[in-house]
Amino acid sequence: MGKKKSKKSKNRTPKMDKIDQFFADYPDFDYDRTESSPREFYRMCDFFDWGKNSRDEYPAERLQAQDDFRRAMVENFNDHFGTDVDDQQAWEHMCVVLGIEPLPQTMQAMKAAVKSTHVNLADLLDNDRSGALLRIFDTQVELAHYTRSTGRFFPKEDAYAGGLLRFLLREITGTYHGRRAGQQRSRKKR
């Protein structure tokens, strides 16, 4: 299992991104950008006491915040990595960030290399935002175990839409509701 550290300038003030903007909507919460964004979301829910009620339901405030946070994560991914699956520069950038070496020479080879890489998408965003270590897992099973044990899920409901993001989606909980990148729809026989 390889590890890669982001190369970021420590002297620059980071530009506010969609996740920062999300947390800015909650000024009473002491948000720490250097921490994992999903962990900060859960910490914020605890801060505002947005736990389940006696009927085992979350309050409307948490559900709205969760939808907004998920949207911010997807928009952050798309802003940084792009959405155009035909953009060679976007694929080259993705390969570099994922530490894929040597860099594949064709877009088809880049797509295949990215599809065969197992990375936690929340970690990928945090790597871009704060220089956090980026772990590449050998198998989907290892990735799923890590994701479940850390609670660092990426909002797949919004991610099914497409773009480069769909090439990195992996099934973690056993409830996939879409198609993988490059798969054709199956036709029902009548």
Backbone bond lengths (Angstrom), bond angles and torsions (degrees), N, CA, C in turn:
res aa  C-N    CA-C-N  psi(-1)  N-CA   C-N-CA  omega(-1)  CA-C   N-CA-C  phi
1 M - - - 1.449 - - 1.521 106.27 -
2 G 1.324 118.27 119.26 1.442 121.66 -177.18 1.508 112.83 -89.66
3 K 1.316 115.03 156.02 1.461 120.26 175.62 1.514 108.12 -127.84
4 K 1.298 116.05 148.74 1.449 121.58 -177.73 1.511 107.79 -139.68
5 K 1.302 117.27 137.35 1.450 120.51 177.54 1.518 108.78 -107.98
6 S 1.301 115.29 134.91 1.456 121.43 -179.86 1.520 110.11 -68.38
7 K 1.323 115.24 145.46 1.460 120.54 175.22 1.516 107.93 -100.16
8 K 1.322 116.24 103.29 1.461 120.97 -177.99 1.512 108.93 -128.46
9 S 1.300 115.91 147.58 1.455 121.05 173.98 1.518 108.47 -74.28
10 K 1.328 116.51 129.76 1.462 120.07 -179.23 1.520 111.85 -88.83
11 N 1.306 118.13 -3.88 1.459 121.03 -176.98 1.518 113.30 -94.79
12 R 1.314 117.79 -13.34 1.456 120.36 -178.16 1.514 111.03 -90.26
13 T 1.324 115.90 144.06 1.453 120.43 172.12 1.518 107.01 -79.55
14 P 1.336 117.27 126.78 1.460 118.28 -178.13 1.522 111.79 -65.85
15 K 1.318 114.62 143.08 1.462 121.53 176.59 1.528 108.39 -72.47
16 M 1.326 116.43 141.23 1.467 119.72 177.82 1.520 109.48 -66.10
17 D 1.306 115.30 128.36 1.457 120.13 177.20 1.526 109.07 -109.83
18 K 1.313 116.28 -172.64 1.476 120.89 -175.92 1.530 112.05 -62.96
19 I 1.318 117.26 -35.19 1.467 119.89 179.24 1.525 109.94 -69.97
20 D 1.335 117.22 -42.79 1.469 120.10 175.52 1.524 110.51 -59.54
21 Q 1.322 116.16 -42.35 1.469 120.36 179.83 1.524 110.80 -63.50
22 F 1.330 116.78 -38.28 1.465 119.73 176.54 1.526 110.03 -58.63
23 F 1.331 117.22 -52.06 1.465 120.16 -177.49 1.529 112.06 -66.90
24 A 1.328 117.58 -27.70 1.472 120.80 177.65 1.526 111.38 -63.83
25 D 1.323 117.32 -22.12 1.466 120.97 176.85 1.526 112.36 -72.63
26 Y 1.334 116.97 -5.20 1.468 122.66 179.38 1.529 108.75 -125.67
27 P 1.337 117.82 69.96 1.466 121.25 -172.82 1.532 114.48 -64.20
28 D 1.319 118.97 -20.99 1.467 120.47 178.19 1.528 111.97 -72.91
29 F 1.320 116.82 -19.24 1.464 121.71 -179.70 1.525 109.32 -89.29
30 D 1.322 116.61 131.98 1.466 122.68 -178.92 1.535 109.58 -86.29
31 Y 1.315 115.49 81.89 1.468 123.57 -177.10 1.521 111.06 -71.44
32 D 1.338 116.35 135.76 1.459 122.58 177.81 1.526 108.65 -116.48
33 R 1.317 116.08 105.55 1.469 122.28 -176.66 1.522 113.04 -62.29
34 T 1.321 117.32 -24.55 1.461 119.95 -177.20 1.529 112.53 -79.11
35 E 1.313 117.37 -9.13 1.462 121.43 178.30 1.528 110.14 -92.62
36 S 1.301 115.18 165.62 1.461 121.85 176.74 1.526 109.63 -57.52
37 S 1.334 116.79 128.51 1.466 119.02 -178.03 1.532 112.65 -63.61
38 P 1.346 121.16 -40.56 1.468 118.24 175.52 1.532 112.39 -63.03
39 R 1.334 116.91 -39.54 1.473 118.52 177.66 1.515 110.78 -64.24
40 E 1.313 117.50 -37.89 1.468 120.26 177.25 1.526 110.55 -64.59
41 F 1.330 116.92 -37.00 1.463 119.35 177.18 1.527 110.20 -62.38
42 Y 1.342 116.71 -47.40 1.469 119.67 179.86 1.532 110.93 -63.96
43 R 1.321 116.82 -37.71 1.470 120.52 177.61 1.526 109.98 -64.03
44 M 1.333 116.96 -39.38 1.461 120.86 177.91 1.533 110.36 -64.05
45 C 1.317 116.76 -40.95 1.473 119.84 178.05 1.523 110.47 -60.89
46 D 1.334 116.77 -40.41 1.469 120.05 176.08 1.523 110.84 -64.95
47 F 1.337 116.45 -42.58 1.463 121.54 -179.41 1.529 111.05 -57.77
48 F 1.323 116.39 -43.61 1.466 120.93 -179.14 1.539 112.47 -87.63
49 D 1.332 116.46 3.81 1.466 121.96 178.95 1.526 111.31 57.44
50 W 1.335 115.10 49.01 1.457 121.61 -179.83 1.525 110.86 -96.84
51 G 1.324 116.83 45.42 1.458 120.82 177.69 1.516 110.92 -82.41
52 K 1.316 115.60 177.76 1.466 120.58 179.69 1.525 110.38 -70.31
53 N 1.315 115.39 147.55 1.462 120.94 178.20 1.532 110.00 -89.83
54 S 1.318 116.49 -171.88 1.468 121.14 -177.27 1.533 112.71 -64.71
55 R 1.325 117.17 -20.49 1.473 121.11 177.10 1.536 111.43 -93.14
56 D 1.345 115.94 12.49 1.464 122.21 178.79 1.532 111.91 63.15
57 E 1.340 115.86 36.48 1.469 122.05 179.55 1.527 109.49 -121.37
58 Y 1.327 114.45 145.22 1.460 119.04 174.74 1.523 109.44 -81.14
59 P 1.341 117.18 151.29 1.469 119.29 177.14 1.530 111.06 -69.45
60 A 1.313 115.45 157.10 1.470 121.69 -178.41 1.525 111.37 -57.59
61 E 1.337 117.85 -34.87 1.472 120.88 -179.72 1.525 110.82 -61.18
62 R 1.324 116.32 -42.34 1.464 119.11 -179.87 1.525 110.54 -68.00
63 L 1.318 116.72 -43.19 1.461 119.81 -179.14 1.525 111.15 -61.06
64 Q 1.337 116.61 -41.02 1.466 120.11 177.64 1.523 110.50 -66.35
65 A 1.336 116.20 -44.48 1.466 120.43 178.99 1.528 110.39 -61.74
66 Q 1.325 116.84 -39.41 1.463 120.68 179.75 1.531 110.85 -63.96
67 D 1.319 117.13 -43.45 1.469 120.40 176.54 1.525 110.86 -61.10
68 D 1.327 116.82 -44.26 1.465 121.23 -179.69 1.527 111.22 -65.38
69 F 1.335 117.02 -40.07 1.462 121.27 179.54 1.530 110.46 -65.95
70 R 1.311 116.73 -43.65 1.470 120.51 177.65 1.522 110.83 -59.46
71 R 1.314 116.08 -44.34 1.464 120.31 179.48 1.531 109.96 -62.03
72 A 1.329 117.16 -41.77 1.468 121.19 179.62 1.528 110.96 -62.32
73 M 1.328 117.20 -39.46 1.467 120.06 179.06 1.530 111.16 -64.16
74 V 1.317 116.82 -46.06 1.467 120.60 -179.54 1.527 110.18 -64.47
75 E 1.327 117.03 -44.34 1.468 120.19 179.51 1.520 110.80 -63.35
76 N 1.333 117.64 -37.44 1.465 120.83 177.25 1.527 110.50 -62.46
77 F 1.316 115.90 -45.33 1.464 119.71 178.57 1.521 109.91 -59.12
78 N 1.320 116.20 -49.92 1.465 120.35 -177.68 1.527 111.91 -63.63
79 D 1.337 117.49 -38.28 1.467 120.69 178.01 1.523 111.22 -62.99
80 H 1.315 116.66 -39.37 1.462 119.49 -175.32 1.529 113.20 -85.03
81 F 1.322 116.79 -40.64 1.465 119.50 -173.32 1.520 113.91 -105.32
82 G 1.313 117.57 -16.09 1.455 120.58 177.49 1.518 112.84 94.46
83 T 1.322 113.86 170.97 1.465 120.39 -179.36 1.527 111.97 -126.24
84 D 1.320 117.04 -10.02 1.461 121.12 -176.24 1.526 110.19 -85.22
85 V 1.322 116.96 106.73 1.465 120.95 -177.76 1.526 112.38 -69.64
86 D 1.318 118.14 -6.98 1.464 121.85 177.89 1.529 112.66 -103.80
87 D 1.328 117.46 11.24 1.466 122.49 -178.94 1.533 109.58 -93.95
88 Q 1.326 116.05 105.17 1.469 121.17 -177.28 1.529 111.77 -59.35
89 Q 1.334 117.75 -39.57 1.466 119.97 179.86 1.524 111.47 -63.25
90 A 1.319 117.40 -37.09 1.464 120.75 177.95 1.528 110.20 -62.81
91 W 1.326 116.68 -41.95 1.464 120.20 179.11 1.525 111.19 -67.53
92 E 1.330 116.73 -40.96 1.468 119.90 177.64 1.523 110.18 -60.49
93 H 1.338 116.10 -44.97 1.466 120.89 179.24 1.530 110.47 -60.54
94 M 1.320 116.95 -44.97 1.463 120.92 179.76 1.522 110.52 -60.88
95 C 1.325 117.42 -43.80 1.465 121.15 179.38 1.525 111.17 -61.84
96 V 1.322 117.19 -41.72 1.465 121.07 179.29 1.527 110.20 -63.93
97 V 1.327 117.10 -47.84 1.466 121.12 -179.35 1.527 110.71 -60.47
98 L 1.328 117.07 -38.65 1.462 121.01 -179.39 1.530 112.83 -80.02
99 G 1.332 116.99 -3.74 1.462 120.41 178.46 1.514 113.60 73.12
100 I 1.320 117.12 27.72 1.465 121.39 179.99 1.526 107.96 -78.79
101 E 1.339 115.45 114.42 1.461 121.81 -177.86 1.518 109.12 -134.65
102 P 1.318 117.64 142.87 1.460 126.12 -9.55 1.530 110.01 -68.09
103 L 1.308 115.17 158.06 1.459 120.65 -179.28 1.529 109.33 -63.70
104 P 1.326 117.77 122.78 1.470 119.98 177.99 1.531 110.88 -57.48
105 Q 1.323 116.22 148.89 1.460 121.20 -173.87 1.520 114.31 -89.69
106 T 1.321 117.77 -20.59 1.465 119.61 -179.68 1.525 109.65 -118.37
107 M 1.320 115.17 157.56 1.457 119.38 178.88 1.528 110.21 -63.38
108 Q 1.316 117.74 -38.52 1.463 120.86 178.95 1.530 110.25 -61.06
109 A 1.327 117.10 -42.35 1.468 120.95 179.17 1.530 110.86 -68.29
110 M 1.339 117.22 -35.52 1.469 120.44 177.04 1.520 110.43 -64.56
111 K 1.334 116.49 -45.37 1.471 120.63 179.12 1.524 110.19 -59.83
112 A 1.330 116.57 -44.01 1.464 120.34 -179.75 1.531 110.86 -63.36
113 A 1.329 116.62 -41.00 1.466 120.23 179.96 1.531 110.97 -65.29
114 V 1.324 116.83 -41.93 1.466 120.52 178.85 1.525 109.85 -65.85
115 K 1.333 117.27 -44.26 1.470 120.86 -179.91 1.521 111.93 -61.08
116 S 1.330 117.61 -28.36 1.467 119.98 -178.64 1.530 112.50 -91.52
117 T 1.325 117.70 5.05 1.459 122.44 179.16 1.523 109.60 -97.43
118 H 1.323 115.99 134.11 1.466 121.67 -178.89 1.528 108.51 -110.10
119 V 1.332 115.22 106.69 1.465 120.90 -177.61 1.525 108.61 -137.07
120 N 1.324 116.03 144.61 1.457 120.48 176.19 1.525 108.05 -76.43
121 L 1.326 117.38 123.65 1.466 121.13 -174.57 1.523 112.89 -68.10
122 A 1.325 117.88 -32.33 1.469 119.67 175.53 1.528 109.39 -65.59
123 D 1.344 117.21 -40.04 1.464 120.91 175.98 1.524 111.01 -63.59
124 L 1.328 116.45 -39.88 1.460 121.02 179.54 1.525 110.37 -59.48
125 L 1.323 116.86 -43.88 1.470 120.34 177.33 1.520 111.26 -66.16
126 D 1.340 117.01 -42.92 1.465 119.66 179.91 1.523 111.24 -65.45
127 N 1.330 117.50 -33.57 1.458 120.99 176.18 1.522 110.02 -60.92
128 D 1.318 115.58 -44.33 1.461 120.81 179.41 1.525 111.33 -66.00
129 R 1.323 116.89 -37.95 1.462 121.71 -173.44 1.527 112.56 -80.79
130 S 1.338 118.06 -39.42 1.465 119.12 -170.60 1.519 114.26 -131.96
131 G 1.313 117.20 2.00 1.457 119.36 179.97 1.521 113.21 79.58
132 A 1.330 117.75 16.12 1.466 121.32 178.85 1.528 109.84 -60.93
133 L 1.326 115.59 152.61 1.460 119.66 178.11 1.520 110.39 -60.54
134 L 1.307 114.86 143.13 1.459 121.23 179.46 1.521 107.92 -112.91
135 R 1.313 115.87 115.57 1.460 120.99 179.84 1.520 109.48 -93.83
136 I 1.315 114.86 132.58 1.459 121.72 173.04 1.529 105.85 -107.25
137 F 1.324 116.55 126.44 1.455 121.47 -175.98 1.521 110.24 -96.39
138 D 1.326 115.40 147.54 1.461 120.68 -179.58 1.523 112.09 -71.42
139 T 1.328 116.73 -32.87 1.461 120.04 -176.49 1.522 110.81 -135.95
140 Q 1.309 114.95 161.67 1.463 121.01 175.72 1.529 110.17 -66.53
141 V 1.323 117.31 -32.57 1.467 121.50 178.89 1.529 110.09 -63.36
142 E 1.340 117.60 -44.44 1.467 121.05 177.54 1.525 110.72 -61.92
143 L 1.327 116.14 -43.31 1.467 120.75 178.54 1.525 110.50 -61.70
144 A 1.322 117.47 -45.53 1.464 121.25 -179.33 1.525 110.87 -62.22
145 H 1.329 117.21 -42.89 1.470 120.64 178.72 1.532 110.35 -61.50
146 Y 1.328 116.53 -47.40 1.470 121.09 179.03 1.533 110.77 -59.71
147 T 1.315 117.00 -46.61 1.466 121.26 -177.06 1.523 110.89 -62.80
148 R 1.317 116.93 -45.84 1.470 119.93 179.15 1.524 111.38 -65.60
149 S 1.329 117.64 -40.68 1.468 119.92 -176.32 1.527 112.39 -72.15
150 T 1.328 117.63 -26.59 1.470 120.36 -179.73 1.521 113.03 -99.89
151 G 1.328 117.94 -14.08 1.467 120.96 -177.87 1.518 113.13 71.43
152 R 1.330 117.08 19.80 1.467 121.47 -176.55 1.533 109.84 -94.90
153 F 1.328 114.33 69.38 1.462 121.29 -179.38 1.518 110.57 -88.55
154 F 1.316 115.50 148.10 1.461 121.90 173.77 1.522 106.51 -103.67
155 P 1.328 117.84 142.55 1.471 120.90 -175.06 1.523 113.29 -70.06
156 K 1.309 116.29 91.10 1.464 120.24 -175.91 1.516 113.02 -66.51
157 E 1.331 117.84 -26.51 1.463 119.74 -178.70 1.527 110.76 -57.38
158 D 1.329 116.50 -41.81 1.461 121.15 179.07 1.523 111.69 -82.27
159 A 1.320 116.89 -24.32 1.456 121.00 -174.76 1.520 113.27 -77.21
160 Y 1.330 118.47 -18.25 1.453 120.35 -179.44 1.525 112.38 -64.03
161 A 1.316 117.15 -16.14 1.459 121.19 -174.30 1.524 112.53 -56.71
162 G 1.320 118.06 -38.63 1.448 118.33 177.95 1.505 112.95 139.00
163 G 1.334 115.76 -154.50 1.445 120.78 -177.40 1.519 111.37 76.06
164 L 1.330 115.92 -169.04 1.456 121.24 -179.46 1.523 111.40 -63.43
165 L 1.301 116.33 -29.12 1.455 121.93 -177.12 1.525 112.54 -54.94
166 R 1.301 117.11 -39.96 1.469 119.43 -176.26 1.521 112.55 -65.34
167 F 1.334 118.27 -20.20 1.455 120.94 178.80 1.528 111.90 -75.03
168 L 1.332 117.03 -17.14 1.460 120.87 -179.79 1.523 113.38 -104.70
169 L 1.324 117.33 -6.26 1.467 119.89 -179.75 1.522 110.71 -65.79
170 R 1.315 115.50 135.23 1.460 121.81 176.10 1.520 107.88 -130.94
171 E 1.308 116.13 148.77 1.459 120.51 178.19 1.523 108.93 -76.83
172 I 1.309 116.08 123.90 1.458 121.40 -177.73 1.527 111.06 -110.31
173 T 1.319 117.01 -40.02 1.466 120.34 -172.99 1.514 114.19 -107.99
174 G 1.317 118.56 -5.16 1.455 120.79 -179.97 1.510 113.99 86.26
175 T 1.344 117.19 21.36 1.467 120.16 -177.45 1.518 111.58 -129.53
176 Y 1.309 117.51 46.90 1.462 121.34 -179.31 1.524 110.05 -69.36
177 H 1.343 116.93 135.58 1.465 121.44 -177.22 1.524 113.13 -124.74
178 G 1.293 118.21 24.41 1.462 119.52 -177.85 1.511 110.88 -146.68
179 R 1.331 115.51 -161.21 1.458 121.45 178.84 1.510 109.06 -111.11
180 R 1.308 116.51 147.23 1.454 121.89 173.60 1.525 108.55 -74.48
181 A 1.302 115.15 157.98 1.457 120.25 177.26 1.518 109.34 -57.45
182 G 1.313 115.81 131.72 1.450 121.10 176.62 1.516 115.01 85.50
183 Q 1.331 118.37 -6.40 1.460 120.07 179.29 1.517 110.40 -86.46
184 Q 1.310 115.00 144.56 1.456 121.14 175.99 1.520 108.69 -90.36
185 R 1.307 115.82 153.71 1.463 119.53 175.21 1.518 108.85 -68.29
186 S 1.315 115.82 139.72 1.466 118.36 176.05 1.519 108.21 -81.36
187 R 1.301 115.07 141.92 1.465 119.91 -179.48 1.519 108.82 -101.25
188 K 1.304 115.11 134.98 1.461 120.04 178.10 1.517 109.22 -76.30
189 K 1.320 114.66 137.11 1.465 119.59 176.17 1.511 108.13 -85.24
190 R 1.302 115.79 137.56 1.468 120.50 -179.87 1.488 110.59 -104.38
